[in-house]
């Protein structure tokens, strides 16, 4: 069984927008992660404090970082998919929409 050739990609008109969104989300995640590192550096004993359902701050914050990364990935995908659909329309598709 053979596969078909790869489709022509062309120019991505949404590339600059997607880059900007990615950098904003990266900076936001970086700030949250920097908080985790700061707590570990400044007051490491605080990470041992029980904060939720018998779990200490280190576990809760760690899982929070993982969940935040997944949610941000889904947000990035949704935003960029809409931008690609809007910005990468061909002239024929634009005429059809009118």
C-alpha positions as CSV (number, residue, x, y, z in Angstrom):
1,X,0.0,0.0,0.0
2,X,1.5,3.3,-1.1
3,X,0.8,6.7,0.3
4,X,0.0,9.9,-1.6
5,X,2.6,12.6,-2.1
6,X,2.6,15.4,0.5
7,X,0.3,18.3,-0.3
8,X,1.7,21.6,-1.3
9,X,1.9,23.8,1.8
10,X,2.6,27.3,0.4
11,X,2.9,30.5,2.5
12,X,1.3,30.6,5.9
13,X,-0.3,34.0,6.3
14,X,-1.0,33.3,10.0
15,X,2.7,32.5,10.8
16,X,3.5,35.9,12.5
17,X,0.3,35.8,14.5
18,X,0.9,32.2,15.7
19,X,4.4,33.1,16.7
20,X,3.2,36.1,18.8
21,X,0.5,34.0,20.5
22,X,3.1,31.2,21.2
23,X,5.5,33.7,22.7
24,X,2.8,35.3,24.9
25,X,1.7,31.9,26.2
26,X,5.4,30.9,26.7
27,X,6.0,34.0,28.7
28,X,2.9,33.5,30.9
29,X,3.9,29.9,31.6
30,X,7.5,31.0,32.3
31,X,6.3,33.4,35.0
32,X,4.2,30.7,36.7
33,X,7.2,28.3,36.5
34,X,9.5,31.0,37.8
35,X,7.2,31.3,40.9
36,X,7.7,27.5,41.4
37,X,11.5,27.9,41.2
38,X,11.4,31.1,43.4
39,X,9.5,29.3,46.2
40,X,12.0,26.4,46.0
41,X,14.9,28.8,46.2
42,X,13.7,31.2,48.8
43,X,11.7,29.0,51.1
44,X,12.0,25.3,50.2
45,X,10.3,24.2,53.5
46,X,7.1,25.9,52.1
47,X,6.9,23.1,49.5
48,X,6.3,20.6,52.3
49,X,3.2,22.4,53.6
50,X,-0.1,20.5,53.1
51,X,-2.3,22.7,51.0
52,X,-5.0,20.5,49.4
53,X,-6.5,17.1,50.1
54,X,-3.5,16.0,52.1
55,X,-1.1,16.9,49.3
56,X,1.8,19.3,49.8
57,X,2.5,22.5,47.8
58,X,5.2,20.8,45.7
59,X,2.8,18.2,44.4
60,X,-0.1,20.5,43.9
61,X,2.0,23.2,42.1
62,X,3.7,20.5,40.0
63,X,0.5,19.0,38.8
64,X,-0.8,22.5,38.3
65,X,2.1,23.2,36.0
66,X,1.4,20.1,34.0
67,X,-2.3,20.9,33.7
68,X,-1.6,24.5,32.8
69,X,0.7,23.4,30.0
70,X,-2.0,21.1,28.6
71,X,-4.7,23.8,28.8
72,X,-2.4,26.4,27.2
73,X,-1.6,23.9,24.4
74,X,-5.4,23.5,23.7
75,X,-5.9,27.3,23.9
76,X,-3.0,27.8,21.4
77,X,-4.4,25.2,19.1
78,X,-7.9,26.8,19.1
79,X,-6.7,30.3,18.6
80,X,-4.2,29.4,15.8
81,X,-6.7,27.1,14.0
82,X,-9.2,30.0,13.8
83,X,-6.5,32.4,12.7
84,X,-5.3,30.0,10.0
85,X,-8.8,29.4,8.7
86,X,-9.3,33.2,8.5
87,X,-6.0,34.3,7.2
88,X,-5.1,31.5,4.8
89,X,-8.3,31.6,2.7
90,X,-7.7,31.7,-1.1
91,X,-9.4,34.4,-3.2
92,X,-11.8,31.7,-4.5
93,X,-12.9,30.8,-0.9
94,X,-13.3,34.5,-0.1
95,X,-15.5,35.1,-3.1
96,X,-17.5,32.0,-2.2
97,X,-18.1,33.3,1.3
98,X,-19.6,36.5,0.0
